[in-house]
Amino acid sequence: MSEPVPDPALLRRALVDALDEAAVLRDLLGLVFWAAEAVPGPKAPPLTRGALLALDRLDLVVGHVETARAQVAASPKDIR
């Protein structure tokens, strides 16, 4: 039994939504970084580093989503 083929339009929309959410997360992590810079004492460096590491990981996720988006865009429109 073969698996059902997902609707390319739904996949494209889901990928666009994921990129929108990633943009929101990038803004939130920027705020965390900014707030960490204002923390006095020894707690600031780990918070700052954590925000930067999270931003790096988010960039990797966005890259994967962009790759998937390009593959869906390049696929034939009628793949059933």
RAUR-V701902 format. One record per backbone hydrogen bond with DSSP energy under -1.0 kcal/mol. CO is the residue of the C=O (numbers start at 1). NH is the residue of the N-H. If there is no record, write none. Layout:
co->CO nh->NH
co->CO nh->NH
This chain:
co->7 nh->11
co->8 nh->12
co->9 nh->13
co->10 nh->14
co->11 nh->15
co->12 nh->16
co->13 nh->17
co->14 nh->18
co->15 nh->19
co->16 nh->20
co->17 nh->21
co->18 nh->22
co->19 nh->23
co->20 nh->24
co->21 nh->25
co->22 nh->26
co->23 nh->27
co->24 nh->28
co->25 nh->29
co->26 nh->30
co->27 nh->31
co->28 nh->32
co->29 nh->33
co->30 nh->34
co->31 nh->35
co->32 nh->36
co->33 nh->37
co->36 nh->39
co->41 nh->44
co->43 nh->47
co->44 nh->48
co->45 nh->49
co->46 nh->50
co->47 nh->51
co->48 nh->52
co->49 nh->53
co->50 nh->54
co->51 nh->55
co->52 nh->56
co->53 nh->57
co->54 nh->58
co->55 nh->59
co->56 nh->60
co->57 nh->61
co->58 nh->62
co->59 nh->63
co->60 nh->64
co->61 nh->65
co->62 nh->66
co->63 nh->67
co->64 nh->68
co->65 nh->69
co->66 nh->70
co->67 nh->71
co->68 nh->72
co->69 nh->73
co->70 nh->74
